[in-house]
Amino acid sequence: MLGTAGLGLRLRREATDGPWGRGRTWSEVLRKSLHRGLVLSTGSFLAYEAHKVTFGFAEVHASFKVEEVIEQADYLYGSGETEKLYQLLVQHKNSDDAELLWRLARASRDLAQLSSTSAEEKKQLTYDSFEYAKKALEKNESNSAAHKWYGICLSDVGDYEGIKTKIGNAIVIKEHFQRAIELNPKDATTIHLIGIWCYSFAEMPWYQRKIAATLFATPPTSTFQEALRYFHMAEEADPNFYSKNLLFLGKTYLKLNNKKMALLWLSKAKEYPAQTEEDKQVQKEALELLNSI
């Protein structure tokens, strides 16, 4: 219920978090990198090769510049170079820098999601990503992105530990998402994730409610109205930022029997420019829902 599928955590490529990346576009990252003499291209990946030559593939010296590694990482993330990004960041898994660690958690999770990743590797990467996110929080509790990815990765781990664990982790997950928003109120993605959390609990089937009642003195609950509020908050923070937010606005209005508003938002989701496979799936679901109304 509250694993990655339940929470809808198939996240689109988002703007970078944290002090090195907040509010910057990928072109700005690249321009600054080029200014530093780092020629980054998805073809030759010269920056990464230079990094290996300088520091050695097996050993990374303590003198590396965190900001430069982060810029390389953000460029690769924006370019969809999942494996190269992971190879770059995993060298710094023993770092004490929260900015590097939450990016490694995200990269590990993204690698786990690839269709080419085996089931065994996916499980290991899932647990690794949670440990990296946990360490990032230990190093800097005031890092918004660390809280967000801790919540996401904790949700992923629940997929392997059963429905009781997933429901038991639900309150902790929401608390970290809320803390992330306190630290970065304009993070539309995290606001959307709380909306998904609320939506999931609002439509929780009876047998899962019984499990929740055995785990908590006061089981977590939510309503479609609360979910709707968060989806609108996300849209206000960053209009048209994510096809799935448009879709869930439409779906939530359907749950509330407001067909007029459901038609509006489902139409927006259907017309959203499809840049990813997820966007295509959103378009398909939106069209099916529109045809059913």
CYANA upper distance limits for C-alpha pairs under 8 A (distance plus 0.5 A):
  1 MET  CA      5 ALA  CA      8.03
  1 MET  CA      6 GLY  CA      5.18
  1 MET  CA      7 LEU  CA      8.00
  1 MET  CA    163 ILE  CA      7.60
  1 MET  CA    166 LYS  CA      7.78
  1 MET  CA    167 ILE  CA      8.08
  1 MET  CA    200 SER  CA      7.69
  1 MET  CA    204 MET  CA      8.17
  2 LEU  CA      6 GLY  CA      5.07
  2 LEU  CA      7 LEU  CA      5.93
  2 LEU  CA    155 SER  CA      6.97
  2 LEU  CA    158 GLY  CA      8.16
  2 LEU  CA    166 LYS  CA      6.20
  2 LEU  CA    167 ILE  CA      7.07
  2 LEU  CA    170 ALA  CA      7.49
  2 LEU  CA    197 TRP  CA      8.21
  2 LEU  CA    200 SER  CA      7.81
  3 GLY  CA      7 LEU  CA      6.57
  3 GLY  CA    155 SER  CA      5.51
  3 GLY  CA    156 ASP  CA      5.95
  3 GLY  CA    157 VAL  CA      8.19
  3 GLY  CA    158 GLY  CA      6.35
  3 GLY  CA    159 ASP  CA      5.64
  3 GLY  CA    166 LYS  CA      7.03
  4 THR  CA      8 GLY  CA      6.31
  4 THR  CA      9 LEU  CA      5.55
  4 THR  CA     10 ARG  CA      7.73
  4 THR  CA    152 ILE  CA      8.10
  4 THR  CA    155 SER  CA      6.61
  4 THR  CA    156 ASP  CA      5.90
  4 THR  CA    159 ASP  CA      7.87
  5 ALA  CA      9 LEU  CA      6.99
  5 ALA  CA     10 ARG  CA      8.17
  6 GLY  CA    200 SER  CA      7.27
  7 LEU  CA    193 LEU  CA      7.63
  7 LEU  CA    196 ILE  CA      6.10
  7 LEU  CA    197 TRP  CA      6.50
  7 LEU  CA    200 SER  CA      7.35
  8 GLY  CA    193 LEU  CA      8.33
  8 GLY  CA    196 ILE  CA      7.27
  9 LEU  CA    152 ILE  CA      7.78
  9 LEU  CA    193 LEU  CA      8.00
 10 ARG  CA    278 GLU  CA      8.20
 12 ARG  CA    242 TYR  CA      7.80
 12 ARG  CA    276 THR  CA      8.30
 12 ARG  CA    278 GLU  CA      8.26
 13 ARG  CA     77 TYR  CA      8.11
 13 ARG  CA     78 GLY  CA      7.13
 14 GLU  CA     78 GLY  CA      8.41
 14 GLU  CA    189 THR  CA      8.44
 15 ALA  CA     21 GLY  CA      7.89
 15 ALA  CA     22 ARG  CA      7.50
 15 ALA  CA     23 GLY  CA      7.29
 15 ALA  CA     24 ARG  CA      7.53
 15 ALA  CA     25 THR  CA      7.48
 16 THR  CA     20 TRP  CA      8.39
 16 THR  CA     21 GLY  CA      5.14
 16 THR  CA     22 ARG  CA      6.04
 16 THR  CA     23 GLY  CA      7.75
 16 THR  CA     24 ARG  CA      7.63
 16 THR  CA     74 ASP  CA      7.27
 17 ASP  CA     21 GLY  CA      5.81
 17 ASP  CA     22 ARG  CA      5.42
 17 ASP  CA     23 GLY  CA      8.48
 17 ASP  CA    144 SER  CA      8.29
 17 ASP  CA    145 ALA  CA      6.39
 18 GLY  CA     22 ARG  CA      5.96
 18 GLY  CA     99 GLU  CA      7.40
 18 GLY  CA    143 ASN  CA      7.58
 18 GLY  CA    144 SER  CA      7.55
 18 GLY  CA    145 ALA  CA      6.90
 20 TRP  CA     67 GLU  CA      7.70
 20 TRP  CA     70 ILE  CA      7.89
 20 TRP  CA     71 GLU  CA      8.27
 21 GLY  CA     74 ASP  CA      8.19
 24 ARG  CA     28 GLU  CA      6.72
 24 ARG  CA     29 VAL  CA      7.46
 25 THR  CA     29 VAL  CA      7.00
 26 TRP  CA     30 LEU  CA      6.72
 26 TRP  CA     74 ASP  CA      8.08
 26 TRP  CA     75 TYR  CA      6.78
 26 TRP  CA     78 GLY  CA      6.84
 27 SER  CA     31 ARG  CA      6.58
 28 GLU  CA     32 LYS  CA      6.70
 29 VAL  CA     33 SER  CA      6.65
 29 VAL  CA     71 GLU  CA      6.80
 29 VAL  CA     74 ASP  CA      7.86
 29 VAL  CA     75 TYR  CA      7.01
 30 LEU  CA     34 LEU  CA      6.55
 30 LEU  CA     40 LEU  CA      7.86
 30 LEU  CA     71 GLU  CA      8.40
 30 LEU  CA     75 TYR  CA      7.11
 31 ARG  CA     35 HIS  CA      6.61
 32 LYS  CA     36 ARG  CA      6.88
 33 SER  CA     37 GLY  CA      6.99
 33 SER  CA     38 LEU  CA      5.72
 33 SER  CA     39 VAL  CA      7.67
 33 SER  CA     40 LEU  CA      8.06
 33 SER  CA     68 GLU  CA      8.11
 33 SER  CA     71 GLU  CA      7.24
 33 SER  CA     72 GLN  CA      8.07
 34 LEU  CA     38 LEU  CA      5.50
 34 LEU  CA     39 VAL  CA      6.17
 34 LEU  CA     40 LEU  CA      8.00
 38 LEU  CA     46 LEU  CA      8.11
 38 LEU  CA     47 ALA  CA      5.96
 39 VAL  CA     45 PHE  CA      8.14
 39 VAL  CA     46 LEU  CA      6.47
 39 VAL  CA     47 ALA  CA      6.26
 40 LEU  CA     44 SER  CA      8.28
 40 LEU  CA     45 PHE  CA      6.04
 40 LEU  CA     46 LEU  CA      6.48
 40 LEU  CA     47 ALA  CA      6.04
 40 LEU  CA     72 GLN  CA      7.98
 40 LEU  CA     75 TYR  CA      8.34
 41 SER  CA     45 PHE  CA      5.46
 41 SER  CA     46 LEU  CA      7.44
 42 THR  CA     76 LEU  CA      8.22
 42 THR  CA     79 SER  CA      7.92
 42 THR  CA     81 GLU  CA      7.93
 45 PHE  CA     49 GLU  CA      7.00
 46 LEU  CA     50 ALA  CA      6.45
 47 ALA  CA     51 HIS  CA      6.59
 47 ALA  CA     72 GLN  CA      7.97
 48 TYR  CA     52 LYS  CA      6.77
 48 TYR  CA     72 GLN  CA      8.33
 48 TYR  CA     88 LEU  CA      7.58
 49 GLU  CA     53 VAL  CA      6.72
 50 ALA  CA     54 THR  CA      6.53
 51 HIS  CA     55 PHE  CA      6.47
 51 HIS  CA     56 GLY  CA      8.11
 52 LYS  CA     56 GLY  CA      5.34
 52 LYS  CA     57 PHE  CA      5.53
 53 VAL  CA     57 PHE  CA      7.86
 55 PHE  CA     59 GLU  CA      7.00
 55 PHE  CA     60 VAL  CA      5.69
 55 PHE  CA     61 HIS  CA      6.41
 55 PHE  CA     64 PHE  CA      8.45
 56 GLY  CA     60 VAL  CA      6.86
 58 ALA  CA     91 GLN  CA      8.34
 59 GLU  CA     91 GLN  CA      8.13
 60 VAL  CA     64 PHE  CA      8.02
 60 VAL  CA     91 GLN  CA      7.21
 60 VAL  CA     92 HIS  CA      7.96
 64 PHE  CA     69 VAL  CA      8.40
 65 LYS  CA     69 VAL  CA      7.04
 66 VAL  CA     70 ILE  CA      6.65
 66 VAL  CA    100 LEU  CA      8.13
 67 GLU  CA     71 GLU  CA      6.67
 68 GLU  CA     72 GLN  CA      6.77
 69 VAL  CA     73 ALA  CA      6.57
 70 ILE  CA     74 ASP  CA      6.52
 70 ILE  CA     99 GLU  CA      8.18
 70 ILE  CA    100 LEU  CA      7.22
 71 GLU  CA     75 TYR  CA      6.68
 72 GLN  CA     76 LEU  CA      6.75
 73 ALA  CA     77 TYR  CA      6.57
 73 ALA  CA     85 LEU  CA      6.37
 73 ALA  CA     88 LEU  CA      7.81
 73 ALA  CA     89 LEU  CA      7.83
 73 ALA  CA    103 ARG  CA      8.37
 74 ASP  CA     78 GLY  CA      6.64
 75 TYR  CA     79 SER  CA      6.68
 76 LEU  CA     80 GLY  CA      6.67
 76 LEU  CA     81 GLU  CA      5.65
 76 LEU  CA     82 THR  CA      7.78
 76 LEU  CA     84 LYS  CA      7.81
 76 LEU  CA     85 LEU  CA      6.25
 77 TYR  CA     81 GLU  CA      6.52
 77 TYR  CA     82 THR  CA      7.16
 77 TYR  CA     85 LEU  CA      7.12
 81 GLU  CA     85 LEU  CA      6.47
 82 THR  CA     86 TYR  CA      6.73
 82 THR  CA    107 ALA  CA      7.17
 82 THR  CA    110 ASP  CA      7.16
 82 THR  CA    111 LEU  CA      6.65
 83 GLU  CA     87 GLN  CA      6.71
 83 GLU  CA    111 LEU  CA      7.06
 84 LYS  CA     88 LEU  CA      6.66
 85 LEU  CA     89 LEU  CA      6.74
 85 LEU  CA    107 ALA  CA      7.11
 86 TYR  CA     90 VAL  CA      6.27
 86 TYR  CA    104 LEU  CA      7.32
 86 TYR  CA    107 ALA  CA      5.87
 86 TYR  CA    108 SER  CA      6.89
 86 TYR  CA    111 LEU  CA      7.87
 87 GLN  CA     91 GLN  CA      7.40
 88 LEU  CA     92 HIS  CA      8.35
 89 LEU  CA     93 LYS  CA      7.44
 89 LEU  CA    100 LEU  CA      7.68
 89 LEU  CA    103 ARG  CA      8.11
 89 LEU  CA    104 LEU  CA      6.11
 89 LEU  CA    107 ALA  CA      8.37
 90 VAL  CA    104 LEU  CA      7.01
 92 HIS  CA    100 LEU  CA      7.84
 92 HIS  CA    101 LEU  CA      8.35
 93 LYS  CA    101 LEU  CA      7.28
 93 LYS  CA    104 LEU  CA      7.85
 93 LYS  CA    132 TYR  CA      7.93
 95 SER  CA    100 LEU  CA      7.81
 95 SER  CA    101 LEU  CA      7.63
 96 ASP  CA    101 LEU  CA      8.23
 96 ASP  CA    136 ALA  CA      8.22
 96 ASP  CA    139 LYS  CA      6.86
 97 ASP  CA    101 LEU  CA      6.80
 97 ASP  CA    136 ALA  CA      7.61
 97 ASP  CA    139 LYS  CA      7.34
 98 ALA  CA    102 TRP  CA      6.60
 98 ALA  CA    135 LYS  CA      8.04
 98 ALA  CA    136 ALA  CA      4.77
 98 ALA  CA    137 LEU  CA      7.42
 98 ALA  CA    139 LYS  CA      6.27
 98 ALA  CA    140 ASN  CA      6.48
 98 ALA  CA    143 ASN  CA      7.92
 98 ALA  CA    146 ALA  CA      7.67
 99 GLU  CA    103 ARG  CA      6.92
 99 GLU  CA    136 ALA  CA      7.82
 99 GLU  CA    146 ALA  CA      8.39
100 LEU  CA    104 LEU  CA      6.68
101 LEU  CA    105 ALA  CA      6.72
101 LEU  CA    132 TYR  CA      6.09
101 LEU  CA    133 ALA  CA      6.93
101 LEU  CA    135 LYS  CA      7.60
101 LEU  CA    136 ALA  CA      5.72
102 TRP  CA    106 ARG  CA      6.73
102 TRP  CA    132 TYR  CA      6.94
102 TRP  CA    133 ALA  CA      5.69
102 TRP  CA    136 ALA  CA      6.23
102 TRP  CA    145 ALA  CA      7.33
102 TRP  CA    146 ALA  CA      5.89
102 TRP  CA    149 TRP  CA      7.17
103 ARG  CA    107 ALA  CA      6.54
104 LEU  CA    108 SER  CA      6.45
104 LEU  CA    129 SER  CA      7.61
104 LEU  CA    132 TYR  CA      7.17
105 ALA  CA    109 ARG  CA      6.72
105 ALA  CA    128 ASP  CA      7.84
105 ALA  CA    129 SER  CA      4.59
105 ALA  CA    130 PHE  CA      7.05
105 ALA  CA    131 GLU  CA      8.20
105 ALA  CA    132 TYR  CA      5.64
105 ALA  CA    133 ALA  CA      5.92
105 ALA  CA    149 TRP  CA      7.63
105 ALA  CA    153 CYS  CA      8.32
106 ARG  CA    110 ASP  CA      6.62
106 ARG  CA    129 SER  CA      7.28
106 ARG  CA    149 TRP  CA      7.39
107 ALA  CA    111 LEU  CA      6.62
107 ALA  CA    129 SER  CA      8.40
108 SER  CA    112 ALA  CA      6.71
108 SER  CA    125 LEU  CA      6.11
108 SER  CA    126 THR  CA      7.56
108 SER  CA    128 ASP  CA      7.61
108 SER  CA    129 SER  CA      5.85
109 ARG  CA    113 GLN  CA      6.90
109 ARG  CA    125 LEU  CA      6.93
109 ARG  CA    126 THR  CA      6.41
109 ARG  CA    129 SER  CA      6.36
109 ARG  CA    153 CYS  CA      8.08
110 ASP  CA    114 LEU  CA      7.28
111 LEU  CA    117 THR  CA      7.67
111 LEU  CA    122 LYS  CA      8.28
111 LEU  CA    125 LEU  CA      8.02
112 ALA  CA    117 THR  CA      6.60
112 ALA  CA    121 GLU  CA      7.57
112 ALA  CA    122 LYS  CA      4.93
112 ALA  CA    123 LYS  CA      8.02
112 ALA  CA    125 LEU  CA      6.21
112 ALA  CA    126 THR  CA      7.02
113 GLN  CA    117 THR  CA      7.70
113 GLN  CA    122 LYS  CA      7.67
117 THR  CA    121 GLU  CA      6.68
117 THR  CA    122 LYS  CA      6.58
118 SER  CA    122 LYS  CA      6.49
119 ALA  CA    123 LYS  CA      6.79
120 GLU  CA    124 GLN  CA      6.92
121 GLU  CA    125 LEU  CA      6.54
122 LYS  CA    126 THR  CA      6.50
123 LYS  CA    127 TYR  CA      6.92
123 LYS  CA    160 TYR  CA      8.34
124 GLN  CA    128 ASP  CA      6.57
125 LEU  CA    129 SER  CA      6.42
126 THR  CA    130 PHE  CA      7.00
126 THR  CA    153 CYS  CA      7.59
126 THR  CA    156 ASP  CA      7.13
126 THR  CA    157 VAL  CA      6.83
127 TYR  CA    131 GLU  CA      6.91
127 TYR  CA    153 CYS  CA      8.47
127 TYR  CA    157 VAL  CA      6.78
128 ASP  CA    132 TYR  CA      6.77
129 SER  CA    133 ALA  CA      6.70
129 SER  CA    153 CYS  CA      6.88
130 PHE  CA    134 LYS  CA      6.52
130 PHE  CA    150 TYR  CA      6.87
130 PHE  CA    153 CYS  CA      5.44
130 PHE  CA    154 LEU  CA      6.64
130 PHE  CA    157 VAL  CA      7.87
131 GLU  CA    135 LYS  CA      6.60
132 TYR  CA    136 ALA  CA      6.64
133 ALA  CA    137 LEU  CA      6.88
133 ALA  CA    146 ALA  CA      6.45
133 ALA  CA    147 HIS  CA      8.31
133 ALA  CA    149 TRP  CA      6.58
133 ALA  CA    150 TYR  CA      5.46
133 ALA  CA    153 CYS  CA      7.87
134 LYS  CA    138 GLU  CA      6.84
134 LYS  CA    146 ALA  CA      8.33
134 LYS  CA    150 TYR  CA      6.63
135 LYS  CA    139 LYS  CA      6.73
136 ALA  CA    140 ASN  CA      6.72
136 ALA  CA    141 GLU  CA      8.37
136 ALA  CA    146 ALA  CA      6.33
137 LEU  CA    141 GLU  CA      5.33
137 LEU  CA    142 SER  CA      8.27
137 LEU  CA    143 ASN  CA      7.59
137 LEU  CA    146 ALA  CA      6.09
137 LEU  CA    147 HIS  CA      7.21
137 LEU  CA    150 TYR  CA      8.26
140 ASN  CA    146 ALA  CA      8.46
141 GLU  CA    146 ALA  CA      8.22
141 GLU  CA    147 HIS  CA      8.26
142 SER  CA    183 LEU  CA      7.53
143 ASN  CA    147 HIS  CA      7.18
143 ASN  CA    180 ALA  CA      8.09
143 ASN  CA    183 LEU  CA      7.80
144 SER  CA    148 LYS  CA      6.90
144 SER  CA    179 ARG  CA      7.70
144 SER  CA    180 ALA  CA      4.81
144 SER  CA    181 ILE  CA      7.62
144 SER  CA    182 GLU  CA      8.49
144 SER  CA    183 LEU  CA      5.86
144 SER  CA    184 ASN  CA      6.59
145 ALA  CA    149 TRP  CA      6.60
145 ALA  CA    180 ALA  CA      7.09
146 ALA  CA    150 TYR  CA      6.43
146 ALA  CA    180 ALA  CA      8.36
147 HIS  CA    151 GLY  CA      6.76
147 HIS  CA    176 HIS  CA      5.63
147 HIS  CA    177 PHE  CA      6.92
147 HIS  CA    179 ARG  CA      7.27
147 HIS  CA    180 ALA  CA      5.87
148 LYS  CA    152 ILE  CA      6.84
148 LYS  CA    176 HIS  CA      6.78
148 LYS  CA    177 PHE  CA      5.88
148 LYS  CA    180 ALA  CA      6.20
148 LYS  CA    190 THR  CA      7.14
149 TRP  CA    153 CYS  CA      6.32
150 TYR  CA    154 LEU  CA      6.41
150 TYR  CA    173 ILE  CA      8.29
150 TYR  CA    176 HIS  CA      7.71
151 GLY  CA    155 SER  CA      6.75
151 GLY  CA    172 VAL  CA      7.96
151 GLY  CA    173 ILE  CA      5.02
151 GLY  CA    174 LYS  CA      7.71
151 GLY  CA    176 HIS  CA      6.20
151 GLY  CA    177 PHE  CA      6.86
152 ILE  CA    156 ASP  CA      6.92
152 ILE  CA    173 ILE  CA      7.84
153 CYS  CA    157 VAL  CA      6.76
154 LEU  CA    158 GLY  CA      6.94
154 LEU  CA    169 ASN  CA      7.96
154 LEU  CA    173 ILE  CA      7.47
155 SER  CA    159 ASP  CA      7.59
155 SER  CA    166 LYS  CA      7.31
155 SER  CA    169 ASN  CA      7.86
155 SER  CA    170 ALA  CA      8.26
155 SER  CA    173 ILE  CA      7.52
156 ASP  CA    160 TYR  CA      8.23
157 VAL  CA    161 GLU  CA      7.33
158 GLY  CA    162 GLY  CA      6.85
158 GLY  CA    163 ILE  CA      7.98
158 GLY  CA    165 THR  CA      6.43
158 GLY  CA    166 LYS  CA      5.16
158 GLY  CA    169 ASN  CA      8.10
159 ASP  CA    163 ILE  CA      8.29
159 ASP  CA    166 LYS  CA      7.50
161 GLU  CA    165 THR  CA      6.41
161 GLU  CA    166 LYS  CA      7.72
162 GLY  CA    166 LYS  CA      6.84
163 ILE  CA    167 ILE  CA      6.61
164 LYS  CA    168 GLY  CA      6.37
164 LYS  CA    211 ILE  CA      7.22
164 LYS  CA    212 ALA  CA      8.14
164 LYS  CA    215 LEU  CA      8.34
165 THR  CA    169 ASN  CA      6.49
166 LYS  CA    170 ALA  CA      6.83
167 ILE  CA    171 ILE  CA      8.48
167 ILE  CA    211 ILE  CA      8.45
167 ILE  CA    212 ALA  CA      6.92
168 GLY  CA    212 ALA  CA      7.90
168 GLY  CA    215 LEU  CA      7.08
169 ASN  CA    173 ILE  CA      6.66
170 ALA  CA    174 LYS  CA      6.80
170 ALA  CA    220 PRO  CA      8.46
171 ILE  CA    175 GLU  CA      6.65
171 ILE  CA    220 PRO  CA      7.48
172 VAL  CA    176 HIS  CA      6.85
173 ILE  CA    177 PHE  CA      6.87
174 LYS  CA    178 GLN  CA      6.59
174 LYS  CA    194 ILE  CA      7.09
174 LYS  CA    197 TRP  CA      7.78
175 GLU  CA    179 ARG  CA      6.63
176 HIS  CA    180 ALA  CA      6.59
177 PHE  CA    181 ILE  CA      6.89
177 PHE  CA    190 THR  CA      6.60
177 PHE  CA    191 ILE  CA      8.16
177 PHE  CA    193 LEU  CA      8.04
177 PHE  CA    194 ILE  CA      7.16
178 GLN  CA    182 GLU  CA      6.79
178 GLN  CA    194 ILE  CA      8.14
179 ARG  CA    183 LEU  CA      6.86
180 ALA  CA    184 ASN  CA      6.54
180 ALA  CA    185 PRO  CA      8.31
180 ALA  CA    190 THR  CA      7.74
181 ILE  CA    185 PRO  CA      5.11
181 ILE  CA    186 LYS  CA      7.81
181 ILE  CA    187 ASP  CA      7.03
181 ILE  CA    190 THR  CA      7.24
181 ILE  CA    191 ILE  CA      7.43
186 LYS  CA    237 ALA  CA      5.84
186 LYS  CA    238 ASP  CA      8.07
187 ASP  CA    191 ILE  CA      7.06
187 ASP  CA    234 ALA  CA      8.21
187 ASP  CA    237 ALA  CA      7.59
188 ALA  CA    192 HIS  CA      6.58
188 ALA  CA    233 MET  CA      8.17
188 ALA  CA    234 ALA  CA      4.95
188 ALA  CA    235 GLU  CA      7.54
188 ALA  CA    237 ALA  CA      6.08
188 ALA  CA    238 ASP  CA      6.45
188 ALA  CA    241 PHE  CA      8.29
189 THR  CA    193 LEU  CA      6.77
189 THR  CA    234 ALA  CA      7.48
190 THR  CA    194 ILE  CA      6.93
191 ILE  CA    195 GLY  CA      6.95
191 ILE  CA    230 TYR  CA      6.48
191 ILE  CA    231 PHE  CA      7.63
191 ILE  CA    233 MET  CA      7.43
191 ILE  CA    234 ALA  CA      5.84
192 HIS  CA    196 ILE  CA      6.83
192 HIS  CA    230 TYR  CA      6.77
192 HIS  CA    231 PHE  CA      6.01
192 HIS  CA    234 ALA  CA      6.06
192 HIS  CA    245 ASN  CA      7.12
193 LEU  CA    197 TRP  CA      6.68
194 ILE  CA    198 CYS  CA      6.69
194 ILE  CA    227 ALA  CA      8.03
194 ILE  CA    230 TYR  CA      7.22
195 GLY  CA    199 TYR  CA      6.61
195 GLY  CA    226 GLU  CA      7.91
195 GLY  CA    227 ALA  CA      4.89
195 GLY  CA    228 LEU  CA      7.35
195 GLY  CA    229 ARG  CA      8.05
195 GLY  CA    230 TYR  CA      5.35
195 GLY  CA    231 PHE  CA      6.08
196 ILE  CA    200 SER  CA      6.51
196 ILE  CA    227 ALA  CA      7.26
197 TRP  CA    201 PHE  CA      6.92
197 TRP  CA    227 ALA  CA      8.19
198 CYS  CA    202 ALA  CA      6.55
198 CYS  CA    221 THR  CA      8.19
198 CYS  CA    222 SER  CA      5.71
198 CYS  CA    223 THR  CA      6.93
198 CYS  CA    224 PHE  CA      7.53
198 CYS  CA    226 GLU  CA      7.06
198 CYS  CA    227 ALA  CA      5.43
199 TYR  CA    203 GLU  CA      6.85
199 TYR  CA    222 SER  CA      7.77
199 TYR  CA    223 THR  CA      7.36
199 TYR  CA    224 PHE  CA      6.30
199 TYR  CA    227 ALA  CA      5.78
199 TYR  CA    252 THR  CA      8.23
200 SER  CA    204 MET  CA      6.46
201 PHE  CA    220 PRO  CA      8.11
201 PHE  CA    221 THR  CA      6.27
201 PHE  CA    222 SER  CA      6.07
201 PHE  CA    223 THR  CA      7.87
202 ALA  CA    221 THR  CA      7.26
202 ALA  CA    222 SER  CA      5.57
202 ALA  CA    223 THR  CA      5.22
202 ALA  CA    224 PHE  CA      6.34
204 MET  CA    208 GLN  CA      6.92
204 MET  CA    209 ARG  CA      7.10
205 PRO  CA    209 ARG  CA      6.95
206 TRP  CA    210 LYS  CA      6.87
207 TYR  CA    211 ILE  CA      7.03
208 GLN  CA    212 ALA  CA      6.69
209 ARG  CA    213 ALA  CA      6.67
209 ARG  CA    219 PRO  CA      8.44
210 LYS  CA    214 THR  CA      7.09
211 ILE  CA    215 LEU  CA      7.07
212 ALA  CA    216 PHE  CA      6.70
212 ALA  CA    219 PRO  CA      6.03
212 ALA  CA    220 PRO  CA      8.00
213 ALA  CA    217 ALA  CA      7.38
213 ALA  CA    218 THR  CA      7.62
213 ALA  CA    219 PRO  CA      5.92
215 LEU  CA    219 PRO  CA      7.81
216 PHE  CA    220 PRO  CA      8.30
222 SER  CA    226 GLU  CA      7.12
222 SER  CA    227 ALA  CA      8.18
223 THR  CA    227 ALA  CA      6.94
224 PHE  CA    228 LEU  CA      6.52
224 PHE  CA    252 THR  CA      6.70
224 PHE  CA    255 LYS  CA      7.63
224 PHE  CA    256 LEU  CA      7.64
225 GLN  CA    229 ARG  CA      6.81
225 GLN  CA    252 THR  CA      8.50
225 GLN  CA    256 LEU  CA      8.35
226 GLU  CA    230 TYR  CA      7.11
227 ALA  CA    231 PHE  CA      6.84
227 ALA  CA    252 THR  CA      7.98
228 LEU  CA    232 HIS  CA      6.69
228 LEU  CA    249 LEU  CA      6.92
228 LEU  CA    252 THR  CA      6.77
228 LEU  CA    253 TYR  CA      8.16
229 ARG  CA    233 MET  CA      6.65
230 TYR  CA    234 ALA  CA      6.63
231 PHE  CA    235 GLU  CA      6.83
231 PHE  CA    245 ASN  CA      6.78
231 PHE  CA    248 PHE  CA      7.89
231 PHE  CA    249 LEU  CA      6.74
232 HIS  CA    236 GLU  CA      6.64
232 HIS  CA    249 LEU  CA      8.01
233 MET  CA    237 ALA  CA      6.67
234 ALA  CA    238 ASP  CA      6.82
234 ALA  CA    239 PRO  CA      8.14
234 ALA  CA    245 ASN  CA      8.28
235 GLU  CA    239 PRO  CA      5.08
235 GLU  CA    240 ASN  CA      6.91
235 GLU  CA    241 PHE  CA      7.66
235 GLU  CA    245 ASN  CA      8.01
240 ASN  CA    246 LEU  CA      7.93
241 PHE  CA    245 ASN  CA      8.40
242 TYR  CA    246 LEU  CA      7.41
243 SER  CA    247 LEU  CA      6.86
243 SER  CA    269 ALA  CA      6.10
243 SER  CA    272 TYR  CA      6.74
243 SER  CA    279 ASP  CA      6.58
243 SER  CA    282 VAL  CA      7.18
244 LYS  CA    248 PHE  CA      6.60
244 LYS  CA    269 ALA  CA      7.81
244 LYS  CA    279 ASP  CA      8.01
244 LYS  CA    282 VAL  CA      6.83
245 ASN  CA    249 LEU  CA      6.68
246 LEU  CA    250 GLY  CA      6.97
246 LEU  CA    265 TRP  CA      6.18
246 LEU  CA    266 LEU  CA      7.24
246 LEU  CA    268 LYS  CA      7.07
246 LEU  CA    269 ALA  CA      5.68
247 LEU  CA    251 LYS  CA      6.69
247 LEU  CA    265 TRP  CA      7.11
247 LEU  CA    266 LEU  CA      6.15
247 LEU  CA    268 LYS  CA      8.48
247 LEU  CA    269 ALA  CA      5.81
247 LEU  CA    282 VAL  CA      7.24
247 LEU  CA    286 ALA  CA      6.93
248 PHE  CA    252 THR  CA      6.29
249 LEU  CA    253 TYR  CA      6.73
249 LEU  CA    262 ALA  CA      7.67
249 LEU  CA    265 TRP  CA      6.57
249 LEU  CA    266 LEU  CA      8.14
250 GLY  CA    254 LEU  CA      6.80
250 GLY  CA    261 MET  CA      7.45
250 GLY  CA    262 ALA  CA      4.68
250 GLY  CA    263 LEU  CA      7.28
250 GLY  CA    264 LEU  CA      7.79
250 GLY  CA    265 TRP  CA      5.23
250 GLY  CA    266 LEU  CA      5.38
251 LYS  CA    255 LYS  CA      6.88
251 LYS  CA    262 ALA  CA      7.12
251 LYS  CA    266 LEU  CA      8.10
252 THR  CA    256 LEU  CA      6.86
252 THR  CA    262 ALA  CA      8.09
253 TYR  CA    257 ASN  CA      6.68
253 TYR  CA    258 ASN  CA      5.68
253 TYR  CA    259 LYS  CA      7.31
253 TYR  CA    261 MET  CA      6.77
253 TYR  CA    262 ALA  CA      5.48
254 LEU  CA    258 ASN  CA      6.21
254 LEU  CA    259 LYS  CA      6.46
254 LEU  CA    262 ALA  CA      6.09
258 ASN  CA    262 ALA  CA      6.67
259 LYS  CA    263 LEU  CA      6.48
259 LYS  CA    293 ILE  CA      8.00
260 LYS  CA    264 LEU  CA      7.03
261 MET  CA    265 TRP  CA      6.88
262 ALA  CA    266 LEU  CA      6.39
263 LEU  CA    267 SER  CA      6.38
263 LEU  CA    290 LEU  CA      7.20
264 LEU  CA    268 LYS  CA      6.97
265 TRP  CA    269 ALA  CA      6.73
266 LEU  CA    270 LYS  CA      6.63
266 LEU  CA    286 ALA  CA      5.84
266 LEU  CA    287 LEU  CA      8.08
266 LEU  CA    289 LEU  CA      8.12
266 LEU  CA    290 LEU  CA      7.24
267 SER  CA    271 GLU  CA      6.68
267 SER  CA    286 ALA  CA      7.66
267 SER  CA    287 LEU  CA      8.35
267 SER  CA    290 LEU  CA      8.04
268 LYS  CA    272 TYR  CA      6.54
269 ALA  CA    282 VAL  CA      7.29
269 ALA  CA    283 GLN  CA      6.59
269 ALA  CA    286 ALA  CA      6.73
270 LYS  CA    282 VAL  CA      7.59
270 LYS  CA    283 GLN  CA      4.83
270 LYS  CA    284 LYS  CA      7.78
270 LYS  CA    286 ALA  CA      5.93
270 LYS  CA    287 LEU  CA      6.60
271 GLU  CA    283 GLN  CA      7.68
272 TYR  CA    279 ASP  CA      8.05
272 TYR  CA    283 GLN  CA      7.87
273 PRO  CA    279 ASP  CA      8.05
274 ALA  CA    279 ASP  CA      5.34
274 ALA  CA    280 LYS  CA      6.07
274 ALA  CA    283 GLN  CA      8.31
275 GLN  CA    279 ASP  CA      6.80
275 GLN  CA    280 LYS  CA      8.31
276 THR  CA    280 LYS  CA      7.12
277 GLU  CA    281 GLN  CA      6.89
278 GLU  CA    282 VAL  CA      6.67
279 ASP  CA    283 GLN  CA      6.72
280 LYS  CA    284 LYS  CA      6.76
281 GLN  CA    285 GLU  CA      6.70
282 VAL  CA    286 ALA  CA      6.47
283 GLN  CA    287 LEU  CA      6.60
284 LYS  CA    288 GLU  CA      6.79
285 GLU  CA    289 LEU  CA      6.69
286 ALA  CA    290 LEU  CA      6.59
287 LEU  CA    291 ASN  CA      6.65
288 GLU  CA    292 SER  CA      6.81
289 LEU  CA    293 ILE  CA      6.98
